[in-house]
């Protein structure tokens, strides 16, 4: 069941406020986070509108976290981060998702929790397209 107020369910204008759909995965959908203070930051959201990890079947959970691992490998191949941080905060959005944030020792916010939307680095459409192409090629 889709939630008409959910950006991940409805996509379109709601999603365009913060993200760009990259592709569907086995159990999730991959989005590029528009704010790119951390180059390569993405979100993997469940295909179904699920409020919590406990709402997934065992099979969905295994497949979803397989998707997260697959995306992490692609991010590491393309962006060579020192670490990928994973954020699962679901008290506002109501659709289970994981923020995947490449972090670098000599750059922004190393050693701290990443800001949800610092608004510091937005790209041109061509730059977003280039990042998406690189990530897709590595998947």
CNS distance restraints for C-alpha pairs under 8 A (distance, minus, plus):
assign (resid   1 and name CA) (resid  48 and name CA) 7.16 0.50 0.50
assign (resid   1 and name CA) (resid  49 and name CA) 6.50 0.50 0.50
assign (resid   2 and name CA) (resid   6 and name CA) 7.75 0.50 0.50
assign (resid   2 and name CA) (resid   9 and name CA) 5.45 0.50 0.50
assign (resid   2 and name CA) (resid  10 and name CA) 7.41 0.50 0.50
assign (resid   2 and name CA) (resid  48 and name CA) 7.49 0.50 0.50
assign (resid   2 and name CA) (resid  49 and name CA) 6.03 0.50 0.50
assign (resid   3 and name CA) (resid   9 and name CA) 6.12 0.50 0.50
assign (resid   3 and name CA) (resid  10 and name CA) 7.44 0.50 0.50
assign (resid   3 and name CA) (resid  49 and name CA) 7.03 0.50 0.50
assign (resid   4 and name CA) (resid   9 and name CA) 7.10 0.50 0.50
assign (resid   4 and name CA) (resid  10 and name CA) 6.26 0.50 0.50
assign (resid   5 and name CA) (resid  10 and name CA) 7.43 0.50 0.50
assign (resid   6 and name CA) (resid  10 and name CA) 5.99 0.50 0.50
assign (resid   6 and name CA) (resid  11 and name CA) 7.81 0.50 0.50
assign (resid   6 and name CA) (resid  14 and name CA) 7.41 0.50 0.50
assign (resid   6 and name CA) (resid  93 and name CA) 7.13 0.50 0.50
assign (resid   6 and name CA) (resid  94 and name CA) 7.63 0.50 0.50
assign (resid   6 and name CA) (resid  95 and name CA) 7.26 0.50 0.50
assign (resid   7 and name CA) (resid  11 and name CA) 5.00 0.50 0.50
assign (resid   7 and name CA) (resid  12 and name CA) 7.60 0.50 0.50
assign (resid   7 and name CA) (resid  13 and name CA) 7.94 0.50 0.50
assign (resid   7 and name CA) (resid  14 and name CA) 4.70 0.50 0.50
assign (resid   7 and name CA) (resid  15 and name CA) 4.72 0.50 0.50
assign (resid   8 and name CA) (resid  15 and name CA) 6.56 0.50 0.50
assign (resid   8 and name CA) (resid  45 and name CA) 7.09 0.50 0.50
assign (resid   8 and name CA) (resid  49 and name CA) 7.98 0.50 0.50
assign (resid   8 and name CA) (resid  95 and name CA) 7.18 0.50 0.50
assign (resid   9 and name CA) (resid  48 and name CA) 7.78 0.50 0.50
assign (resid   9 and name CA) (resid  49 and name CA) 6.71 0.50 0.50
assign (resid  10 and name CA) (resid  14 and name CA) 7.11 0.50 0.50
assign (resid  10 and name CA) (resid  15 and name CA) 7.60 0.50 0.50
assign (resid  11 and name CA) (resid  15 and name CA) 4.67 0.50 0.50
assign (resid  11 and name CA) (resid  16 and name CA) 7.30 0.50 0.50
assign (resid  12 and name CA) (resid  16 and name CA) 6.16 0.50 0.50
assign (resid  13 and name CA) (resid  17 and name CA) 6.51 0.50 0.50
assign (resid  14 and name CA) (resid  18 and name CA) 8.00 0.50 0.50
assign (resid  15 and name CA) (resid  19 and name CA) 5.50 0.50 0.50
assign (resid  15 and name CA) (resid  20 and name CA) 6.97 0.50 0.50
assign (resid  16 and name CA) (resid  20 and name CA) 6.29 0.50 0.50
assign (resid  18 and name CA) (resid  33 and name CA) 6.04 0.50 0.50
assign (resid  18 and name CA) (resid  34 and name CA) 5.43 0.50 0.50
assign (resid  18 and name CA) (resid  35 and name CA) 7.24 0.50 0.50
assign (resid  19 and name CA) (resid  31 and name CA) 6.00 0.50 0.50
assign (resid  19 and name CA) (resid  32 and name CA) 5.45 0.50 0.50
assign (resid  19 and name CA) (resid  33 and name CA) 4.59 0.50 0.50
assign (resid  19 and name CA) (resid  34 and name CA) 5.08 0.50 0.50
assign (resid  20 and name CA) (resid  31 and name CA) 5.30 0.50 0.50
assign (resid  20 and name CA) (resid  32 and name CA) 5.13 0.50 0.50
assign (resid  20 and name CA) (resid  33 and name CA) 6.71 0.50 0.50
assign (resid  20 and name CA) (resid  34 and name CA) 6.97 0.50 0.50
assign (resid  21 and name CA) (resid  29 and name CA) 7.54 0.50 0.50
assign (resid  21 and name CA) (resid  30 and name CA) 6.20 0.50 0.50
assign (resid  21 and name CA) (resid  31 and name CA) 4.37 0.50 0.50
assign (resid  21 and name CA) (resid  32 and name CA) 6.39 0.50 0.50
assign (resid  22 and name CA) (resid  29 and name CA) 7.70 0.50 0.50
assign (resid  22 and name CA) (resid  30 and name CA) 5.43 0.50 0.50
assign (resid  22 and name CA) (resid  31 and name CA) 5.12 0.50 0.50
assign (resid  22 and name CA) (resid  32 and name CA) 6.42 0.50 0.50
assign (resid  22 and name CA) (resid 132 and name CA) 6.27 0.50 0.50
assign (resid  22 and name CA) (resid 136 and name CA) 7.44 0.50 0.50
assign (resid  23 and name CA) (resid  29 and name CA) 6.00 0.50 0.50
assign (resid  23 and name CA) (resid  30 and name CA) 5.42 0.50 0.50
assign (resid  23 and name CA) (resid  31 and name CA) 7.25 0.50 0.50
assign (resid  23 and name CA) (resid 136 and name CA) 7.87 0.50 0.50
assign (resid  24 and name CA) (resid  28 and name CA) 6.23 0.50 0.50
assign (resid  24 and name CA) (resid  29 and name CA) 4.38 0.50 0.50
assign (resid  24 and name CA) (resid  30 and name CA) 6.12 0.50 0.50
assign (resid  25 and name CA) (resid  29 and name CA) 5.50 0.50 0.50
assign (resid  25 and name CA) (resid  30 and name CA) 6.96 0.50 0.50
assign (resid  25 and name CA) (resid  67 and name CA) 6.43 0.50 0.50
assign (resid  26 and name CA) (resid  63 and name CA) 6.51 0.50 0.50
assign (resid  26 and name CA) (resid  64 and name CA) 7.20 0.50 0.50
assign (resid  26 and name CA) (resid  67 and name CA) 6.68 0.50 0.50
assign (resid  27 and name CA) (resid  46 and name CA) 6.14 0.50 0.50
assign (resid  27 and name CA) (resid  47 and name CA) 5.95 0.50 0.50
assign (resid  27 and name CA) (resid  60 and name CA) 6.32 0.50 0.50
assign (resid  27 and name CA) (resid  63 and name CA) 5.61 0.50 0.50
assign (resid  27 and name CA) (resid  64 and name CA) 4.93 0.50 0.50
assign (resid  27 and name CA) (resid  67 and name CA) 6.94 0.50 0.50
assign (resid  28 and name CA) (resid  44 and name CA) 5.98 0.50 0.50
assign (resid  28 and name CA) (resid  45 and name CA) 5.24 0.50 0.50
assign (resid  28 and name CA) (resid  46 and name CA) 4.27 0.50 0.50
assign (resid  28 and name CA) (resid  47 and name CA) 4.84 0.50 0.50
assign (resid  28 and name CA) (resid  64 and name CA) 5.94 0.50 0.50
assign (resid  28 and name CA) (resid  67 and name CA) 6.79 0.50 0.50
assign (resid  29 and name CA) (resid  44 and name CA) 5.51 0.50 0.50
assign (resid  29 and name CA) (resid  45 and name CA) 5.33 0.50 0.50
assign (resid  29 and name CA) (resid  46 and name CA) 6.33 0.50 0.50
assign (resid  29 and name CA) (resid  47 and name CA) 6.07 0.50 0.50
assign (resid  30 and name CA) (resid  42 and name CA) 7.01 0.50 0.50
assign (resid  30 and name CA) (resid  43 and name CA) 5.84 0.50 0.50
assign (resid  30 and name CA) (resid  44 and name CA) 4.63 0.50 0.50
assign (resid  30 and name CA) (resid  45 and name CA) 6.68 0.50 0.50
assign (resid  31 and name CA) (resid  42 and name CA) 5.56 0.50 0.50
assign (resid  31 and name CA) (resid  43 and name CA) 5.10 0.50 0.50
assign (resid  31 and name CA) (resid  44 and name CA) 6.34 0.50 0.50
assign (resid  31 and name CA) (resid  45 and name CA) 8.00 0.50 0.50
assign (resid  32 and name CA) (resid  40 and name CA) 7.50 0.50 0.50
assign (resid  32 and name CA) (resid  41 and name CA) 6.48 0.50 0.50
assign (resid  32 and name CA) (resid  42 and name CA) 4.48 0.50 0.50
assign (resid  32 and name CA) (resid  43 and name CA) 6.39 0.50 0.50
assign (resid  32 and name CA) (resid 132 and name CA) 7.19 0.50 0.50
assign (resid  33 and name CA) (resid  41 and name CA) 5.73 0.50 0.50
assign (resid  33 and name CA) (resid  42 and name CA) 5.02 0.50 0.50
assign (resid  33 and name CA) (resid  43 and name CA) 6.54 0.50 0.50
assign (resid  34 and name CA) (resid 122 and name CA) 6.24 0.50 0.50
assign (resid  34 and name CA) (resid 123 and name CA) 7.36 0.50 0.50
assign (resid  34 and name CA) (resid 128 and name CA) 7.78 0.50 0.50
assign (resid  35 and name CA) (resid  41 and name CA) 7.94 0.50 0.50
assign (resid  35 and name CA) (resid 117 and name CA) 6.60 0.50 0.50
assign (resid  35 and name CA) (resid 118 and name CA) 7.35 0.50 0.50
assign (resid  35 and name CA) (resid 119 and name CA) 5.94 0.50 0.50
assign (resid  35 and name CA) (resid 120 and name CA) 7.09 0.50 0.50
assign (resid  35 and name CA) (resid 121 and name CA) 5.52 0.50 0.50
assign (resid  35 and name CA) (resid 122 and name CA) 5.22 0.50 0.50
assign (resid  35 and name CA) (resid 123 and name CA) 7.83 0.50 0.50
assign (resid  36 and name CA) (resid  40 and name CA) 6.85 0.50 0.50
assign (resid  36 and name CA) (resid  41 and name CA) 6.31 0.50 0.50
assign (resid  36 and name CA) (resid 120 and name CA) 7.78 0.50 0.50
assign (resid  36 and name CA) (resid 121 and name CA) 5.18 0.50 0.50
assign (resid  36 and name CA) (resid 122 and name CA) 6.08 0.50 0.50
assign (resid  36 and name CA) (resid 123 and name CA) 7.49 0.50 0.50
assign (resid  37 and name CA) (resid 108 and name CA) 7.40 0.50 0.50
assign (resid  37 and name CA) (resid 118 and name CA) 7.58 0.50 0.50
assign (resid  37 and name CA) (resid 119 and name CA) 7.90 0.50 0.50
assign (resid  37 and name CA) (resid 120 and name CA) 6.22 0.50 0.50
assign (resid  37 and name CA) (resid 121 and name CA) 5.05 0.50 0.50
assign (resid  37 and name CA) (resid 122 and name CA) 7.95 0.50 0.50
assign (resid  38 and name CA) (resid 101 and name CA) 6.40 0.50 0.50
assign (resid  38 and name CA) (resid 102 and name CA) 5.96 0.50 0.50
assign (resid  38 and name CA) (resid 103 and name CA) 6.44 0.50 0.50
assign (resid  38 and name CA) (resid 108 and name CA) 7.47 0.50 0.50
assign (resid  39 and name CA) (resid  79 and name CA) 7.27 0.50 0.50
assign (resid  39 and name CA) (resid 102 and name CA) 6.71 0.50 0.50
assign (resid  40 and name CA) (resid  75 and name CA) 6.59 0.50 0.50
assign (resid  40 and name CA) (resid  79 and name CA) 6.69 0.50 0.50
assign (resid  40 and name CA) (resid 101 and name CA) 7.05 0.50 0.50
assign (resid  40 and name CA) (resid 102 and name CA) 6.30 0.50 0.50
assign (resid  40 and name CA) (resid 131 and name CA) 7.28 0.50 0.50
assign (resid  41 and name CA) (resid  99 and name CA) 7.35 0.50 0.50
assign (resid  41 and name CA) (resid 100 and name CA) 5.69 0.50 0.50
assign (resid  41 and name CA) (resid 101 and name CA) 4.65 0.50 0.50
assign (resid  41 and name CA) (resid 102 and name CA) 6.13 0.50 0.50
assign (resid  42 and name CA) (resid  99 and name CA) 6.02 0.50 0.50
assign (resid  42 and name CA) (resid 100 and name CA) 5.30 0.50 0.50
assign (resid  42 and name CA) (resid 101 and name CA) 6.73 0.50 0.50
assign (resid  43 and name CA) (resid  97 and name CA) 6.69 0.50 0.50
assign (resid  43 and name CA) (resid  98 and name CA) 5.51 0.50 0.50
assign (resid  43 and name CA) (resid  99 and name CA) 4.51 0.50 0.50
assign (resid  43 and name CA) (resid 100 and name CA) 5.87 0.50 0.50
assign (resid  44 and name CA) (resid  67 and name CA) 7.91 0.50 0.50
assign (resid  44 and name CA) (resid  68 and name CA) 6.79 0.50 0.50
assign (resid  44 and name CA) (resid  97 and name CA) 5.54 0.50 0.50
assign (resid  44 and name CA) (resid  98 and name CA) 5.28 0.50 0.50
assign (resid  44 and name CA) (resid  99 and name CA) 6.69 0.50 0.50
assign (resid  44 and name CA) (resid 100 and name CA) 7.71 0.50 0.50
assign (resid  45 and name CA) (resid  95 and name CA) 7.31 0.50 0.50
assign (resid  45 and name CA) (resid  96 and name CA) 6.01 0.50 0.50
assign (resid  45 and name CA) (resid  97 and name CA) 4.02 0.50 0.50
assign (resid  45 and name CA) (resid  98 and name CA) 6.37 0.50 0.50
assign (resid  46 and name CA) (resid  50 and name CA) 7.11 0.50 0.50
assign (resid  46 and name CA) (resid  64 and name CA) 7.03 0.50 0.50
assign (resid  46 and name CA) (resid  95 and name CA) 7.40 0.50 0.50
assign (resid  46 and name CA) (resid  96 and name CA) 6.02 0.50 0.50
assign (resid  46 and name CA) (resid  97 and name CA) 6.18 0.50 0.50
assign (resid  49 and name CA) (resid  94 and name CA) 7.93 0.50 0.50
assign (resid  49 and name CA) (resid  95 and name CA) 5.35 0.50 0.50
assign (resid  49 and name CA) (resid  96 and name CA) 7.18 0.50 0.50
assign (resid  50 and name CA) (resid  55 and name CA) 6.08 0.50 0.50
assign (resid  50 and name CA) (resid  56 and name CA) 7.14 0.50 0.50
assign (resid  50 and name CA) (resid  94 and name CA) 7.34 0.50 0.50
assign (resid  50 and name CA) (resid  95 and name CA) 5.33 0.50 0.50
assign (resid  50 and name CA) (resid  96 and name CA) 5.60 0.50 0.50
assign (resid  51 and name CA) (resid  55 and name CA) 6.76 0.50 0.50
assign (resid  51 and name CA) (resid  90 and name CA) 7.44 0.50 0.50
assign (resid  51 and name CA) (resid  94 and name CA) 5.06 0.50 0.50
assign (resid  51 and name CA) (resid  95 and name CA) 5.07 0.50 0.50
assign (resid  51 and name CA) (resid  96 and name CA) 5.45 0.50 0.50
assign (resid  52 and name CA) (resid  56 and name CA) 7.45 0.50 0.50
assign (resid  52 and name CA) (resid  90 and name CA) 7.57 0.50 0.50
assign (resid  52 and name CA) (resid  94 and name CA) 7.97 0.50 0.50
assign (resid  52 and name CA) (resid  95 and name CA) 7.56 0.50 0.50
assign (resid  52 and name CA) (resid  96 and name CA) 5.75 0.50 0.50
assign (resid  53 and name CA) (resid  61 and name CA) 7.32 0.50 0.50
assign (resid  53 and name CA) (resid  96 and name CA) 6.99 0.50 0.50
assign (resid  56 and name CA) (resid  60 and name CA) 5.61 0.50 0.50
assign (resid  56 and name CA) (resid  61 and name CA) 5.70 0.50 0.50
assign (resid  57 and name CA) (resid  61 and name CA) 6.16 0.50 0.50
assign (resid  58 and name CA) (resid  62 and name CA) 6.18 0.50 0.50
assign (resid  59 and name CA) (resid  63 and name CA) 6.12 0.50 0.50
assign (resid  60 and name CA) (resid  64 and name CA) 5.82 0.50 0.50
assign (resid  61 and name CA) (resid  65 and name CA) 6.13 0.50 0.50
assign (resid  62 and name CA) (resid  66 and name CA) 6.05 0.50 0.50
assign (resid  63 and name CA) (resid  67 and name CA) 6.22 0.50 0.50
assign (resid  64 and name CA) (resid  68 and name CA) 6.42 0.50 0.50
assign (resid  65 and name CA) (resid  69 and name CA) 6.18 0.50 0.50
assign (resid  66 and name CA) (resid  70 and name CA) 6.13 0.50 0.50
assign (resid  67 and name CA) (resid  71 and name CA) 6.13 0.50 0.50
assign (resid  68 and name CA) (resid  72 and name CA) 6.09 0.50 0.50
assign (resid  68 and name CA) (resid  98 and name CA) 7.95 0.50 0.50
assign (resid  69 and name CA) (resid  73 and name CA) 6.27 0.50 0.50
assign (resid  70 and name CA) (resid  74 and name CA) 6.48 0.50 0.50
assign (resid  70 and name CA) (resid 139 and name CA) 6.95 0.50 0.50
assign (resid  71 and name CA) (resid  75 and name CA) 6.16 0.50 0.50
assign (resid  71 and name CA) (resid 139 and name CA) 6.65 0.50 0.50
assign (resid  72 and name CA) (resid  76 and name CA) 6.13 0.50 0.50
assign (resid  72 and name CA) (resid  84 and name CA) 7.22 0.50 0.50
assign (resid  72 and name CA) (resid 100 and name CA) 7.57 0.50 0.50
assign (resid  73 and name CA) (resid  77 and name CA) 6.18 0.50 0.50
assign (resid  73 and name CA) (resid 139 and name CA) 7.95 0.50 0.50
assign (resid  74 and name CA) (resid  78 and name CA) 6.17 0.50 0.50
assign (resid  74 and name CA) (resid 135 and name CA) 6.32 0.50 0.50
assign (resid  74 and name CA) (resid 138 and name CA) 4.92 0.50 0.50
assign (resid  74 and name CA) (resid 139 and name CA) 5.46 0.50 0.50
assign (resid  75 and name CA) (resid  79 and name CA) 5.64 0.50 0.50
assign (resid  75 and name CA) (resid  80 and name CA) 7.21 0.50 0.50
assign (resid  75 and name CA) (resid  81 and name CA) 7.89 0.50 0.50
assign (resid  75 and name CA) (resid 102 and name CA) 7.41 0.50 0.50
assign (resid  75 and name CA) (resid 135 and name CA) 6.81 0.50 0.50
assign (resid  75 and name CA) (resid 138 and name CA) 7.78 0.50 0.50
assign (resid  76 and name CA) (resid  80 and name CA) 4.74 0.50 0.50
assign (resid  76 and name CA) (resid  81 and name CA) 6.01 0.50 0.50
assign (resid  76 and name CA) (resid  84 and name CA) 7.91 0.50 0.50
assign (resid  76 and name CA) (resid 102 and name CA) 7.99 0.50 0.50
assign (resid  77 and name CA) (resid 138 and name CA) 6.90 0.50 0.50
assign (resid  78 and name CA) (resid 134 and name CA) 6.77 0.50 0.50
assign (resid  78 and name CA) (resid 135 and name CA) 6.79 0.50 0.50
assign (resid  78 and name CA) (resid 138 and name CA) 6.92 0.50 0.50
assign (resid  79 and name CA) (resid 102 and name CA) 7.64 0.50 0.50
assign (resid  81 and name CA) (resid 102 and name CA) 5.44 0.50 0.50
assign (resid  81 and name CA) (resid 103 and name CA) 5.57 0.50 0.50
assign (resid  81 and name CA) (resid 104 and name CA) 5.44 0.50 0.50
assign (resid  82 and name CA) (resid 102 and name CA) 7.51 0.50 0.50
assign (resid  82 and name CA) (resid 103 and name CA) 5.99 0.50 0.50
assign (resid  82 and name CA) (resid 104 and name CA) 5.06 0.50 0.50
assign (resid  82 and name CA) (resid 105 and name CA) 6.42 0.50 0.50
assign (resid  83 and name CA) (resid 102 and name CA) 5.97 0.50 0.50
assign (resid  83 and name CA) (resid 103 and name CA) 5.27 0.50 0.50
assign (resid  83 and name CA) (resid 104 and name CA) 6.72 0.50 0.50
assign (resid  84 and name CA) (resid 100 and name CA) 6.44 0.50 0.50
assign (resid  84 and name CA) (resid 101 and name CA) 5.38 0.50 0.50
assign (resid  84 and name CA) (resid 102 and name CA) 4.33 0.50 0.50
assign (resid  84 and name CA) (resid 103 and name CA) 5.81 0.50 0.50
assign (resid  85 and name CA) (resid  99 and name CA) 7.94 0.50 0.50
assign (resid  85 and name CA) (resid 100 and name CA) 5.82 0.50 0.50
assign (resid  85 and name CA) (resid 101 and name CA) 5.02 0.50 0.50
assign (resid  85 and name CA) (resid 102 and name CA) 6.31 0.50 0.50
assign (resid  85 and name CA) (resid 103 and name CA) 6.98 0.50 0.50
assign (resid  86 and name CA) (resid  98 and name CA) 6.40 0.50 0.50
assign (resid  86 and name CA) (resid  99 and name CA) 5.58 0.50 0.50
assign (resid  86 and name CA) (resid 100 and name CA) 4.82 0.50 0.50
assign (resid  86 and name CA) (resid 101 and name CA) 6.36 0.50 0.50
assign (resid  87 and name CA) (resid  98 and name CA) 5.56 0.50 0.50
assign (resid  87 and name CA) (resid  99 and name CA) 4.86 0.50 0.50
assign (resid  87 and name CA) (resid 100 and name CA) 6.60 0.50 0.50
assign (resid  87 and name CA) (resid 101 and name CA) 7.98 0.50 0.50
assign (resid  88 and name CA) (resid  96 and name CA) 7.77 0.50 0.50
assign (resid  88 and name CA) (resid  97 and name CA) 6.33 0.50 0.50
assign (resid  88 and name CA) (resid  98 and name CA) 4.90 0.50 0.50
assign (resid  88 and name CA) (resid  99 and name CA) 6.45 0.50 0.50
assign (resid  89 and name CA) (resid  97 and name CA) 7.80 0.50 0.50
assign (resid  89 and name CA) (resid  98 and name CA) 7.69 0.50 0.50
assign (resid  90 and name CA) (resid  94 and name CA) 5.74 0.50 0.50
assign (resid  90 and name CA) (resid  95 and name CA) 6.94 0.50 0.50
assign (resid  90 and name CA) (resid  96 and name CA) 6.35 0.50 0.50
assign (resid  90 and name CA) (resid  97 and name CA) 7.53 0.50 0.50
assign (resid 101 and name CA) (resid 114 and name CA) 7.74 0.50 0.50
assign (resid 103 and name CA) (resid 107 and name CA) 7.51 0.50 0.50
assign (resid 103 and name CA) (resid 108 and name CA) 7.81 0.50 0.50
assign (resid 103 and name CA) (resid 109 and name CA) 7.74 0.50 0.50
assign (resid 103 and name CA) (resid 110 and name CA) 6.42 0.50 0.50
assign (resid 104 and name CA) (resid 108 and name CA) 7.44 0.50 0.50
assign (resid 104 and name CA) (resid 110 and name CA) 6.27 0.50 0.50
assign (resid 105 and name CA) (resid 110 and name CA) 5.44 0.50 0.50
assign (resid 105 and name CA) (resid 111 and name CA) 7.90 0.50 0.50
assign (resid 106 and name CA) (resid 110 and name CA) 7.15 0.50 0.50
assign (resid 109 and name CA) (resid 113 and name CA) 7.11 0.50 0.50
assign (resid 109 and name CA) (resid 114 and name CA) 6.31 0.50 0.50
assign (resid 123 and name CA) (resid 127 and name CA) 5.79 0.50 0.50
assign (resid 123 and name CA) (resid 128 and name CA) 6.28 0.50 0.50
assign (resid 124 and name CA) (resid 128 and name CA) 6.31 0.50 0.50
assign (resid 125 and name CA) (resid 129 and name CA) 6.14 0.50 0.50
assign (resid 126 and name CA) (resid 130 and name CA) 6.18 0.50 0.50
assign (resid 127 and name CA) (resid 131 and name CA) 6.29 0.50 0.50
assign (resid 128 and name CA) (resid 132 and name CA) 6.15 0.50 0.50
assign (resid 129 and name CA) (resid 133 and name CA) 6.12 0.50 0.50
assign (resid 130 and name CA) (resid 134 and name CA) 6.31 0.50 0.50
assign (resid 131 and name CA) (resid 135 and name CA) 6.27 0.50 0.50
assign (resid 132 and name CA) (resid 136 and name CA) 6.06 0.50 0.50
assign (resid 133 and name CA) (resid 137 and name CA) 6.08 0.50 0.50
assign (resid 134 and name CA) (resid 138 and name CA) 6.40 0.50 0.50
assign (resid 135 and name CA) (resid 139 and name CA) 6.40 0.50 0.50
